[in-house]
Amino acid sequence: MDKRFLDKVVDMIVRETEMDYEKERAYTPFYSYIPYYSLSSFFYHYRSSFTKHCNNVYGLNIQEIEYVWEEYRRIIKDKIENNG
């Protein structure tokens, strides 16, 4: 697993995720928009869409997707909790 490549994938997905802090929504490349008033809901319900996106667009396997998901989740959680 090339973590440099995976980190670039994380960066790309984060850059493609637009946060609307007023409406508490995130617009992502793997799902049109996601309400995030509940962090647990945000990360639980859209995992399968994220997995499909990473596999279809970047050709990642399950272990690579797991790494990208954890990094993405950490960054987005920080953005939500700190409003950017």
PyMOL Python script that loads the backbone (N, CA, C, O; Angstrom):
from pymol import cmd

cmd.read_pdbstr("""\
ATOM      1  N   MET A   1       0.853  -1.178   0.000  1.00  0.00           N
ATOM      2  CA  MET A   1       0.000   0.000   0.000  1.00  0.00           C
ATOM      3  C   MET A   1       0.897   1.239   0.000  1.00  0.00           C
ATOM      4  O   MET A   1       1.729   1.413   0.891  1.00  0.00           O
ATOM      5  N   ASP A   2       0.722   2.090  -1.000  1.00  0.00           N
ATOM      6  CA  ASP A   2       1.492   3.324  -1.130  1.00  0.00           C
ATOM      7  C   ASP A   2       0.747   4.451  -0.418  1.00  0.00           C
ATOM      8  O   ASP A   2      -0.203   5.018  -0.958  1.00  0.00           O
ATOM      9  N   LYS A   3       1.190   4.766   0.800  1.00  0.00           N
ATOM     10  CA  LYS A   3       0.486   5.775   1.597  1.00  0.00           C
ATOM     11  C   LYS A   3       0.563   7.165   0.980  1.00  0.00           C
ATOM     12  O   LYS A   3      -0.329   7.983   1.206  1.00  0.00           O
ATOM     13  N   ARG A   4       1.591   7.448   0.216  1.00  0.00           N
ATOM     14  CA  ARG A   4       1.660   8.756  -0.449  1.00  0.00           C
ATOM     15  C   ARG A   4       0.502   8.911  -1.429  1.00  0.00           C
ATOM     16  O   ARG A   4      -0.132   9.965  -1.488  1.00  0.00           O
ATOM     17  N   PHE A   5       0.229   7.856  -2.198  1.00  0.00           N
ATOM     18  CA  PHE A   5      -0.898   7.887  -3.128  1.00  0.00           C
ATOM     19  C   PHE A   5      -2.215   7.984  -2.357  1.00  0.00           C
ATOM     20  O   PHE A   5      -3.092   8.770  -2.714  1.00  0.00           O
ATOM     21  N   LEU A   6      -2.346   7.190  -1.312  1.00  0.00           N
ATOM     22  CA  LEU A   6      -3.586   7.202  -0.532  1.00  0.00           C
ATOM     23  C   LEU A   6      -3.819   8.560   0.128  1.00  0.00           C
ATOM     24  O   LEU A   6      -4.956   9.024   0.209  1.00  0.00           O
ATOM     25  N   ASP A   7      -2.756   9.191   0.595  1.00  0.00           N
ATOM     26  CA  ASP A   7      -2.890  10.531   1.172  1.00  0.00           C
ATOM     27  C   ASP A   7      -3.354  11.533   0.117  1.00  0.00           C
ATOM     28  O   ASP A   7      -4.099  12.462   0.431  1.00  0.00           O
ATOM     29  N   LYS A   8      -2.924  11.354  -1.114  1.00  0.00           N
ATOM     30  CA  LYS A   8      -3.388  12.220  -2.198  1.00  0.00           C
ATOM     31  C   LYS A   8      -4.869  11.989  -2.483  1.00  0.00           C
ATOM     32  O   LYS A   8      -5.609  12.930  -2.772  1.00  0.00           O
ATOM     33  N   VAL A   9      -5.291  10.733  -2.398  1.00  0.00           N
ATOM     34  CA  VAL A   9      -6.715  10.423  -2.564  1.00  0.00           C
ATOM     35  C   VAL A   9      -7.519  11.100  -1.463  1.00  0.00           C
ATOM     36  O   VAL A   9      -8.550  11.716  -1.735  1.00  0.00           O
ATOM     37  N   VAL A  10      -7.056  10.991  -0.226  1.00  0.00           N
ATOM     38  CA  VAL A  10      -7.732  11.653   0.901  1.00  0.00           C
ATOM     39  C   VAL A  10      -7.827  13.149   0.635  1.00  0.00           C
ATOM     40  O   VAL A  10      -8.898  13.741   0.771  1.00  0.00           O
ATOM     41  N   ASP A  11      -6.710  13.759   0.256  1.00  0.00           N
ATOM     42  CA  ASP A  11      -6.696  15.194  -0.012  1.00  0.00           C
ATOM     43  C   ASP A  11      -7.696  15.568  -1.106  1.00  0.00           C
ATOM     44  O   ASP A  11      -8.394  16.575  -0.992  1.00  0.00           O
ATOM     45  N   MET A  12      -7.766  14.770  -2.151  1.00  0.00           N
ATOM     46  CA  MET A  12      -8.686  15.050  -3.262  1.00  0.00           C
ATOM     47  C   MET A  12     -10.137  14.972  -2.787  1.00  0.00           C
ATOM     48  O   MET A  12     -10.929  15.863  -3.092  1.00  0.00           O
ATOM     49  N   ILE A  13     -10.493  13.935  -2.055  1.00  0.00           N
ATOM     50  CA  ILE A  13     -11.870  13.782  -1.592  1.00  0.00           C
ATOM     51  C   ILE A  13     -12.229  14.893  -0.610  1.00  0.00           C
ATOM     52  O   ILE A  13     -13.349  15.403  -0.638  1.00  0.00           O
ATOM     53  N   VAL A  14     -11.295  15.272   0.252  1.00  0.00           N
ATOM     54  CA  VAL A  14     -11.544  16.378   1.189  1.00  0.00           C
ATOM     55  C   VAL A  14     -11.751  17.673   0.406  1.00  0.00           C
ATOM     56  O   VAL A  14     -12.673  18.430   0.711  1.00  0.00           O
ATOM     57  N   ARG A  15     -10.919  17.940  -0.588  1.00  0.00           N
ATOM     58  CA  ARG A  15     -11.065  19.160  -1.395  1.00  0.00           C
ATOM     59  C   ARG A  15     -12.383  19.173  -2.156  1.00  0.00           C
ATOM     60  O   ARG A  15     -12.961  20.237  -2.382  1.00  0.00           O
ATOM     61  N   GLU A  16     -12.860  17.997  -2.551  1.00  0.00           N
ATOM     62  CA  GLU A  16     -14.119  17.900  -3.288  1.00  0.00           C
ATOM     63  C   GLU A  16     -15.334  17.918  -2.371  1.00  0.00           C
ATOM     64  O   GLU A  16     -16.466  17.939  -2.855  1.00  0.00           O
ATOM     65  N   THR A  17     -15.128  17.910  -1.077  1.00  0.00           N
ATOM     66  CA  THR A  17     -16.215  17.974  -0.111  1.00  0.00           C
ATOM     67  C   THR A  17     -16.418  19.425   0.292  1.00  0.00           C
ATOM     68  O   THR A  17     -15.521  20.059   0.847  1.00  0.00           O
ATOM     69  N   GLU A  18     -17.602  19.941   0.007  1.00  0.00           N
ATOM     70  CA  GLU A  18     -17.931  21.317   0.353  1.00  0.00           C
ATOM     71  C   GLU A  18     -18.816  21.315   1.597  1.00  0.00           C
ATOM     72  O   GLU A  18     -19.829  20.619   1.657  1.00  0.00           O
ATOM     73  N   MET A  19     -18.416  22.097   2.573  1.00  0.00           N
ATOM     74  CA  MET A  19     -19.145  22.165   3.830  1.00  0.00           C
ATOM     75  C   MET A  19     -20.050  23.396   3.830  1.00  0.00           C
ATOM     76  O   MET A  19     -19.602  24.498   3.513  1.00  0.00           O
ATOM     77  N   ASP A  20     -21.317  23.211   4.183  1.00  0.00           N
ATOM     78  CA  ASP A  20     -22.254  24.319   4.378  1.00  0.00           C
ATOM     79  C   ASP A  20     -22.576  24.325   5.869  1.00  0.00           C
ATOM     80  O   ASP A  20     -23.449  23.590   6.331  1.00  0.00           O
ATOM     81  N   TYR A  21     -21.862  25.159   6.611  1.00  0.00           N
ATOM     82  CA  TYR A  21     -21.982  25.163   8.065  1.00  0.00           C
ATOM     83  C   TYR A  21     -23.314  25.703   8.540  1.00  0.00           C
ATOM     84  O   TYR A  21     -23.786  25.312   9.608  1.00  0.00           O
ATOM     85  N   GLU A  22     -23.933  26.591   7.779  1.00  0.00           N
ATOM     86  CA  GLU A  22     -25.230  27.139   8.177  1.00  0.00           C
ATOM     87  C   GLU A  22     -26.326  26.078   8.096  1.00  0.00           C
ATOM     88  O   GLU A  22     -27.156  25.968   8.999  1.00  0.00           O
ATOM     89  N   LYS A  23     -26.326  25.305   7.020  1.00  0.00           N
ATOM     90  CA  LYS A  23     -27.358  24.276   6.826  1.00  0.00           C
ATOM     91  C   LYS A  23     -26.949  22.921   7.403  1.00  0.00           C
ATOM     92  O   LYS A  23     -27.725  21.966   7.371  1.00  0.00           O
ATOM     93  N   GLU A  24     -25.729  22.844   7.929  1.00  0.00           N
ATOM     94  CA  GLU A  24     -25.180  21.593   8.469  1.00  0.00           C
ATOM     95  C   GLU A  24     -25.253  20.462   7.444  1.00  0.00           C
ATOM     96  O   GLU A  24     -25.806  19.391   7.699  1.00  0.00           O
ATOM     97  N   ARG A  25     -24.673  20.745   6.275  1.00  0.00           N
ATOM     98  CA  ARG A  25     -24.617  19.762   5.197  1.00  0.00           C
ATOM     99  C   ARG A  25     -23.214  19.723   4.613  1.00  0.00           C
ATOM    100  O   ARG A  25     -22.471  20.704   4.635  1.00  0.00           O
ATOM    101  N   ALA A  26     -22.886  18.562   4.097  1.00  0.00           N
ATOM    102  CA  ALA A  26     -21.637  18.391   3.360  1.00  0.00           C
ATOM    103  C   ALA A  26     -22.000  17.889   1.972  1.00  0.00           C
ATOM    104  O   ALA A  26     -22.774  16.943   1.829  1.00  0.00           O
ATOM    105  N   TYR A  27     -21.446  18.519   0.959  1.00  0.00           N
ATOM    106  CA  TYR A  27     -21.635  18.091  -0.421  1.00  0.00           C
ATOM    107  C   TYR A  27     -20.381  17.323  -0.815  1.00  0.00           C
ATOM    108  O   TYR A  27     -19.282  17.877  -0.844  1.00  0.00           O
ATOM    109  N   THR A  28     -20.557  16.050  -1.114  1.00  0.00           N
ATOM    110  CA  THR A  28     -19.407  15.176  -1.333  1.00  0.00           C
ATOM    111  C   THR A  28     -19.385  14.610  -2.750  1.00  0.00           C
ATOM    112  O   THR A  28     -20.407  14.615  -3.436  1.00  0.00           O
ATOM    113  N   PRO A  29     -18.230  14.124  -3.188  1.00  0.00           N
ATOM    114  CA  PRO A  29     -18.156  13.505  -4.513  1.00  0.00           C
ATOM    115  C   PRO A  29     -18.803  12.113  -4.551  1.00  0.00           C
ATOM    116  O   PRO A  29     -19.039  11.567  -5.629  1.00  0.00           O
ATOM    117  N   PHE A  30     -19.086  11.544  -3.382  1.00  0.00           N
ATOM    118  CA  PHE A  30     -19.647  10.192  -3.362  1.00  0.00           C
ATOM    119  C   PHE A  30     -21.128  10.158  -3.015  1.00  0.00           C
ATOM    120  O   PHE A  30     -21.750   9.097  -3.075  1.00  0.00           O
ATOM    121  N   TYR A  31     -21.704  11.308  -2.650  1.00  0.00           N
ATOM    122  CA  TYR A  31     -23.136  11.398  -2.358  1.00  0.00           C
ATOM    123  C   TYR A  31     -23.504  12.863  -2.488  1.00  0.00           C
ATOM    124  O   TYR A  31     -22.765  13.717  -1.999  1.00  0.00           O
ATOM    125  N   SER A  32     -24.603  13.180  -3.119  1.00  0.00           N
ATOM    126  CA  SER A  32     -24.901  14.572  -3.462  1.00  0.00           C
ATOM    127  C   SER A  32     -24.786  15.517  -2.269  1.00  0.00           C
ATOM    128  O   SER A  32     -23.986  16.451  -2.313  1.00  0.00           O
ATOM    129  N   TYR A  33     -25.547  15.308  -1.223  1.00  0.00           N
ATOM    130  CA  TYR A  33     -25.331  16.072   0.001  1.00  0.00           C
ATOM    131  C   TYR A  33     -25.690  15.218   1.197  1.00  0.00           C
ATOM    132  O   TYR A  33     -26.530  14.322   1.120  1.00  0.00           O
ATOM    133  N   ILE A  34     -25.041  15.514   2.287  1.00  0.00           N
ATOM    134  CA  ILE A  34     -25.200  14.720   3.493  1.00  0.00           C
ATOM    135  C   ILE A  34     -25.440  15.656   4.670  1.00  0.00           C
ATOM    136  O   ILE A  34     -24.606  16.515   4.957  1.00  0.00           O
ATOM    137  N   PRO A  35     -26.566  15.500   5.352  1.00  0.00           N
ATOM    138  CA  PRO A  35     -26.745  16.286   6.574  1.00  0.00           C
ATOM    139  C   PRO A  35     -25.804  15.760   7.656  1.00  0.00           C
ATOM    140  O   PRO A  35     -25.637  14.548   7.790  1.00  0.00           O
ATOM    141  N   TYR A  36     -25.196  16.645   8.418  1.00  0.00           N
ATOM    142  CA  TYR A  36     -24.261  16.166   9.430  1.00  0.00           C
ATOM    143  C   TYR A  36     -24.600  16.648  10.829  1.00  0.00           C
ATOM    144  O   TYR A  36     -23.712  16.769  11.674  1.00  0.00           O
ATOM    145  N   TYR A  37     -25.871  16.924  11.086  1.00  0.00           N
ATOM    146  CA  TYR A  37     -26.263  17.334  12.429  1.00  0.00           C
ATOM    147  C   TYR A  37     -25.933  16.265  13.448  1.00  0.00           C
ATOM    148  O   TYR A  37     -25.833  16.544  14.643  1.00  0.00           O
ATOM    149  N   SER A  38     -25.768  15.061  12.985  1.00  0.00           N
ATOM    150  CA  SER A  38     -25.333  13.968  13.853  1.00  0.00           C
ATOM    151  C   SER A  38     -24.090  13.342  13.225  1.00  0.00           C
ATOM    152  O   SER A  38     -24.169  12.716  12.168  1.00  0.00           O
ATOM    153  N   LEU A  39     -22.953  13.513  13.874  1.00  0.00           N
ATOM    154  CA  LEU A  39     -21.716  12.952  13.318  1.00  0.00           C
ATOM    155  C   LEU A  39     -21.802  11.449  13.124  1.00  0.00           C
ATOM    156  O   LEU A  39     -21.319  10.920  12.123  1.00  0.00           O
ATOM    157  N   SER A  40     -22.414  10.760  14.077  1.00  0.00           N
ATOM    158  CA  SER A  40     -22.494   9.304  13.949  1.00  0.00           C
ATOM    159  C   SER A  40     -23.324   8.929  12.727  1.00  0.00           C
ATOM    160  O   SER A  40     -22.994   7.974  12.024  1.00  0.00           O
ATOM    161  N   SER A  41     -24.386   9.662  12.470  1.00  0.00           N
ATOM    162  CA  SER A  41     -25.214   9.415  11.295  1.00  0.00           C
ATOM    163  C   SER A  41     -24.424   9.679  10.020  1.00  0.00           C
ATOM    164  O   SER A  41     -24.469   8.890   9.076  1.00  0.00           O
ATOM    165  N   PHE A  42     -23.703  10.790  10.002  1.00  0.00           N
ATOM    166  CA  PHE A  42     -22.904  11.166   8.838  1.00  0.00           C
ATOM    167  C   PHE A  42     -21.938  10.043   8.463  1.00  0.00           C
ATOM    168  O   PHE A  42     -21.853   9.655   7.298  1.00  0.00           O
ATOM    169  N   PHE A  43     -21.220   9.531   9.441  1.00  0.00           N
ATOM    170  CA  PHE A  43     -20.192   8.540   9.144  1.00  0.00           C
ATOM    171  C   PHE A  43     -20.734   7.125   8.979  1.00  0.00           C
ATOM    172  O   PHE A  43     -20.100   6.302   8.319  1.00  0.00           O
ATOM    173  N   TYR A  44     -21.882   6.827   9.557  1.00  0.00           N
ATOM    174  CA  TYR A  44     -22.433   5.484   9.467  1.00  0.00           C
ATOM    175  C   TYR A  44     -23.177   5.264   8.152  1.00  0.00           C
ATOM    176  O   TYR A  44     -22.951   4.262   7.473  1.00  0.00           O
ATOM    177  N   HIS A  45     -24.048   6.175   7.795  1.00  0.00           N
ATOM    178  CA  HIS A  45     -24.958   5.958   6.672  1.00  0.00           C
ATOM    179  C   HIS A  45     -24.320   6.073   5.294  1.00  0.00           C
ATOM    180  O   HIS A  45     -24.852   5.532   4.325  1.00  0.00           O
ATOM    181  N   TYR A  46     -23.196   6.764   5.187  1.00  0.00           N
ATOM    182  CA  TYR A  46     -22.645   7.025   3.863  1.00  0.00           C
ATOM    183  C   TYR A  46     -21.348   6.274   3.588  1.00  0.00           C
ATOM    184  O   TYR A  46     -20.667   6.531   2.596  1.00  0.00           O
ATOM    185  N   ARG A  47     -21.019   5.354   4.470  1.00  0.00           N
ATOM    186  CA  ARG A  47     -19.799   4.568   4.303  1.00  0.00           C
ATOM    187  C   ARG A  47     -19.822   3.738   3.029  1.00  0.00           C
ATOM    188  O   ARG A  47     -18.815   3.666   2.325  1.00  0.00           O
ATOM    189  N   SER A  48     -20.952   3.110   2.721  1.00  0.00           N
ATOM    190  CA  SER A  48     -20.998   2.255   1.525  1.00  0.00           C
ATOM    191  C   SER A  48     -20.837   3.075   0.250  1.00  0.00           C
ATOM    192  O   SER A  48     -20.196   2.614  -0.695  1.00  0.00           O
ATOM    193  N   SER A  49     -21.401   4.276   0.201  1.00  0.00           N
ATOM    194  CA  SER A  49     -21.228   5.150  -0.963  1.00  0.00           C
ATOM    195  C   SER A  49     -19.768   5.564  -1.105  1.00  0.00           C
ATOM    196  O   SER A  49     -19.241   5.632  -2.215  1.00  0.00           O
ATOM    197  N   PHE A  50     -19.120   5.839   0.019  1.00  0.00           N
ATOM    198  CA  PHE A  50     -17.705   6.202   0.028  1.00  0.00           C
ATOM    199  C   PHE A  50     -16.867   5.037  -0.500  1.00  0.00           C
ATOM    200  O   PHE A  50     -15.973   5.232  -1.323  1.00  0.00           O
ATOM    201  N   THR A  51     -17.159   3.840  -0.027  1.00  0.00           N
ATOM    202  CA  THR A  51     -16.435   2.641  -0.451  1.00  0.00           C
ATOM    203  C   THR A  51     -16.558   2.428  -1.954  1.00  0.00           C
ATOM    204  O   THR A  51     -15.563   2.173  -2.632  1.00  0.00           O
ATOM    205  N   LYS A  52     -17.780   2.533  -2.477  1.00  0.00           N
ATOM    206  CA  LYS A  52     -17.994   2.362  -3.916  1.00  0.00           C
ATOM    207  C   LYS A  52     -17.244   3.426  -4.709  1.00  0.00           C
ATOM    208  O   LYS A  52     -16.633   3.126  -5.735  1.00  0.00           O
ATOM    209  N   HIS A  53     -17.289   4.648  -4.241  1.00  0.00           N
ATOM    210  CA  HIS A  53     -16.600   5.750  -4.918  1.00  0.00           C
ATOM    211  C   HIS A  53     -15.095   5.475  -4.992  1.00  0.00           C
ATOM    212  O   HIS A  53     -14.486   5.612  -6.053  1.00  0.00           O
ATOM    213  N   CYS A  54     -14.509   5.093  -3.875  1.00  0.00           N
ATOM    214  CA  CYS A  54     -13.062   4.845  -3.843  1.00  0.00           C
ATOM    215  C   CYS A  54     -12.662   3.678  -4.736  1.00  0.00           C
ATOM    216  O   CYS A  54     -11.602   3.697  -5.362  1.00  0.00           O
ATOM    217  N   ASN A  55     -13.508   2.675  -4.790  1.00  0.00           N
ATOM    218  CA  ASN A  55     -13.216   1.527  -5.643  1.00  0.00           C
ATOM    219  C   ASN A  55     -13.384   1.878  -7.113  1.00  0.00           C
ATOM    220  O   ASN A  55     -12.521   1.558  -7.930  1.00  0.00           O
ATOM    221  N   ASN A  56     -14.492   2.535  -7.455  1.00  0.00           N
ATOM    222  CA  ASN A  56     -14.785   2.851  -8.858  1.00  0.00           C
ATOM    223  C   ASN A  56     -13.875   3.934  -9.433  1.00  0.00           C
ATOM    224  O   ASN A  56     -13.438   3.825 -10.579  1.00  0.00           O
ATOM    225  N   VAL A  57     -13.586   4.967  -8.663  1.00  0.00           N
ATOM    226  CA  VAL A  57     -12.816   6.105  -9.182  1.00  0.00           C
ATOM    227  C   VAL A  57     -11.315   5.880  -9.052  1.00  0.00           C
ATOM    228  O   VAL A  57     -10.559   6.177  -9.978  1.00  0.00           O
ATOM    229  N   TYR A  58     -10.882   5.359  -7.912  1.00  0.00           N
ATOM    230  CA  TYR A  58      -9.445   5.243  -7.638  1.00  0.00           C
ATOM    231  C   TYR A  58      -8.924   3.811  -7.698  1.00  0.00           C
ATOM    232  O   TYR A  58      -7.714   3.595  -7.633  1.00  0.00           O
ATOM    233  N   GLY A  59      -9.816   2.832  -7.821  1.00  0.00           N
ATOM    234  CA  GLY A  59      -9.406   1.437  -7.907  1.00  0.00           C
ATOM    235  C   GLY A  59      -8.811   0.887  -6.622  1.00  0.00           C
ATOM    236  O   GLY A  59      -7.961  -0.002  -6.658  1.00  0.00           O
ATOM    237  N   LEU A  60      -9.256   1.415  -5.484  1.00  0.00           N
ATOM    238  CA  LEU A  60      -8.690   0.995  -4.201  1.00  0.00           C
ATOM    239  C   LEU A  60      -9.283  -0.322  -3.734  1.00  0.00           C
ATOM    240  O   LEU A  60     -10.438  -0.635  -4.022  1.00  0.00           O
ATOM    241  N   ASN A  61      -8.477  -1.091  -3.007  1.00  0.00           N
ATOM    242  CA  ASN A  61      -8.972  -2.326  -2.406  1.00  0.00           C
ATOM    243  C   ASN A  61      -9.496  -2.020  -0.996  1.00  0.00           C
ATOM    244  O   ASN A  61      -9.435  -0.876  -0.546  1.00  0.00           O
ATOM    245  N   ILE A  62      -9.996  -3.018  -0.318  1.00  0.00           N
ATOM    246  CA  ILE A  62     -10.638  -2.824   0.981  1.00  0.00           C
ATOM    247  C   ILE A  62      -9.678  -2.228   2.013  1.00  0.00           C
ATOM    248  O   ILE A  62     -10.058  -1.313   2.744  1.00  0.00           O
ATOM    249  N   GLN A  63      -8.450  -2.727   2.085  1.00  0.00           N
ATOM    250  CA  GLN A  63      -7.494  -2.182   3.066  1.00  0.00           C
ATOM    251  C   GLN A  63      -7.155  -0.727   2.765  1.00  0.00           C
ATOM    252  O   GLN A  63      -7.033   0.081   3.686  1.00  0.00           O
ATOM    253  N   GLU A  64      -7.004  -0.391   1.511  1.00  0.00           N
ATOM    254  CA  GLU A  64      -6.712   0.986   1.131  1.00  0.00           C
ATOM    255  C   GLU A  64      -7.889   1.903   1.431  1.00  0.00           C
ATOM    256  O   GLU A  64      -7.714   3.022   1.911  1.00  0.00           O
ATOM    257  N   ILE A  65      -9.090   1.412   1.141  1.00  0.00           N
ATOM    258  CA  ILE A  65     -10.297   2.193   1.432  1.00  0.00           C
ATOM    259  C   ILE A  65     -10.419   2.434   2.930  1.00  0.00           C
ATOM    260  O   ILE A  65     -10.811   3.523   3.350  1.00  0.00           O
ATOM    261  N   GLU A  66     -10.094   1.453   3.725  1.00  0.00           N
ATOM    262  CA  GLU A  66     -10.160   1.601   5.188  1.00  0.00           C
ATOM    263  C   GLU A  66      -9.228   2.727   5.645  1.00  0.00           C
ATOM    264  O   GLU A  66      -9.612   3.551   6.474  1.00  0.00           O
ATOM    265  N   TYR A  67      -8.030   2.763   5.118  1.00  0.00           N
ATOM    266  CA  TYR A  67      -7.075   3.820   5.471  1.00  0.00           C
ATOM    267  C   TYR A  67      -7.622   5.186   5.051  1.00  0.00           C
ATOM    268  O   TYR A  67      -7.626   6.130   5.841  1.00  0.00           O
ATOM    269  N   VAL A  68      -8.085   5.285   3.795  1.00  0.00           N
ATOM    270  CA  VAL A  68      -8.601   6.556   3.278  1.00  0.00           C
ATOM    271  C   VAL A  68      -9.825   6.995   4.083  1.00  0.00           C
ATOM    272  O   VAL A  68      -9.961   8.173   4.414  1.00  0.00           O
ATOM    273  N   TRP A  69     -10.710   6.057   4.397  1.00  0.00           N
ATOM    274  CA  TRP A  69     -11.912   6.375   5.180  1.00  0.00           C
ATOM    275  C   TRP A  69     -11.551   6.952   6.543  1.00  0.00           C
ATOM    276  O   TRP A  69     -12.110   7.970   6.951  1.00  0.00           O
ATOM    277  N   GLU A  70     -10.627   6.318   7.248  1.00  0.00           N
ATOM    278  CA  GLU A  70     -10.255   6.790   8.583  1.00  0.00           C
ATOM    279  C   GLU A  70      -9.636   8.183   8.523  1.00  0.00           C
ATOM    280  O   GLU A  70      -9.920   9.020   9.380  1.00  0.00           O
ATOM    281  N   GLU A  71      -8.799   8.440   7.531  1.00  0.00           N
ATOM    282  CA  GLU A  71      -8.193   9.758   7.386  1.00  0.00           C
ATOM    283  C   GLU A  71      -9.249  10.802   7.007  1.00  0.00           C
ATOM    284  O   GLU A  71      -9.277  11.895   7.572  1.00  0.00           O
ATOM    285  N   TYR A  72     -10.106  10.462   6.060  1.00  0.00           N
ATOM    286  CA  TYR A  72     -11.175  11.365   5.640  1.00  0.00           C
ATOM    287  C   TYR A  72     -12.092  11.681   6.823  1.00  0.00           C
ATOM    288  O   TYR A  72     -12.426  12.840   7.069  1.00  0.00           O
ATOM    289  N   ARG A  73     -12.488  10.655   7.539  1.00  0.00           N
ATOM    290  CA  ARG A  73     -13.392  10.811   8.691  1.00  0.00           C
ATOM    291  C   ARG A  73     -12.769  11.742   9.733  1.00  0.00           C
ATOM    292  O   ARG A  73     -13.454  12.607  10.279  1.00  0.00           O
ATOM    293  N   ARG A  74     -11.504  11.573  10.005  1.00  0.00           N
ATOM    294  CA  ARG A  74     -10.809  12.398  10.998  1.00  0.00           C
ATOM    295  C   ARG A  74     -10.802  13.869  10.576  1.00  0.00           C
ATOM    296  O   ARG A  74     -11.072  14.758  11.383  1.00  0.00           O
ATOM    297  N   ILE A  75     -10.491  14.109   9.311  1.00  0.00           N
ATOM    298  CA  ILE A  75     -10.411  15.482   8.805  1.00  0.00           C
ATOM    299  C   ILE A  75     -11.794  16.147   8.791  1.00  0.00           C
ATOM    300  O   ILE A  75     -11.940  17.287   9.231  1.00  0.00           O
ATOM    301  N   ILE A  76     -12.795  15.438   8.291  1.00  0.00           N
ATOM    302  CA  ILE A  76     -14.142  16.011   8.216  1.00  0.00           C
ATOM    303  C   ILE A  76     -14.717  16.228   9.611  1.00  0.00           C
ATOM    304  O   ILE A  76     -15.384  17.232   9.860  1.00  0.00           O
ATOM    305  N   LYS A  77     -14.465  15.301  10.512  1.00  0.00           N
ATOM    306  CA  LYS A  77     -14.945  15.475  11.889  1.00  0.00           C
ATOM    307  C   LYS A  77     -14.348  16.747  12.484  1.00  0.00           C
ATOM    308  O   LYS A  77     -15.053  17.513  13.141  1.00  0.00           O
ATOM    309  N   ASP A  78     -13.076  16.973  12.262  1.00  0.00           N
ATOM    310  CA  ASP A  78     -12.421  18.175  12.752  1.00  0.00           C
ATOM    311  C   ASP A  78     -13.045  19.431  12.130  1.00  0.00           C
ATOM    312  O   ASP A  78     -13.278  20.417  12.828  1.00  0.00           O
ATOM    313  N   LYS A  79     -13.312  19.396  10.829  1.00  0.00           N
ATOM    314  CA  LYS A  79     -13.932  20.532  10.158  1.00  0.00           C
ATOM    315  C   LYS A  79     -15.324  20.815  10.734  1.00  0.00           C
ATOM    316  O   LYS A  79     -15.676  21.973  10.958  1.00  0.00           O
ATOM    317  N   ILE A  80     -16.100  19.785  10.969  1.00  0.00           N
ATOM    318  CA  ILE A  80     -17.453  19.959  11.506  1.00  0.00           C
ATOM    319  C   ILE A  80     -17.392  20.526  12.921  1.00  0.00           C
ATOM    320  O   ILE A  80     -18.109  21.473  13.246  1.00  0.00           O
ATOM    321  N   GLU A  81     -16.553  19.958  13.744  1.00  0.00           N
ATOM    322  CA  GLU A  81     -16.478  20.391  15.137  1.00  0.00           C
ATOM    323  C   GLU A  81     -15.929  21.808  15.283  1.00  0.00           C
ATOM    324  O   GLU A  81     -16.253  22.501  16.248  1.00  0.00           O
ATOM    325  N   ASN A  82     -15.097  22.242  14.329  1.00  0.00           N
ATOM    326  CA  ASN A  82     -14.465  23.565  14.422  1.00  0.00           C
ATOM    327  C   ASN A  82     -14.965  24.558  13.376  1.00  0.00           C
ATOM    328  O   ASN A  82     -14.379  25.624  13.187  1.00  0.00           O
ATOM    329  N   ASN A  83     -16.063  24.193  12.694  1.00  0.00           N
ATOM    330  CA  ASN A  83     -16.621  25.044  11.621  1.00  0.00           C
ATOM    331  C   ASN A  83     -15.563  25.495  10.622  1.00  0.00           C
ATOM    332  O   ASN A  83     -15.458  26.673  10.278  1.00  0.00           O
ATOM    333  N   GLY A  84     -14.799  24.536  10.178  1.00  0.00           N
ATOM    334  CA  GLY A  84     -13.813  24.824   9.139  1.00  0.00           C
ATOM    335  C   GLY A  84     -12.443  24.577   9.609  1.00  0.00           C
ATOM    336  O   GLY A  84     -11.488  24.770   8.857  1.00  0.00           O
TER     337      GLY A  84
END
""", "prot")
cmd.dss("prot")
cmd.show_as("cartoon", "prot")
cmd.util.cbc("prot")
cmd.orient("prot")
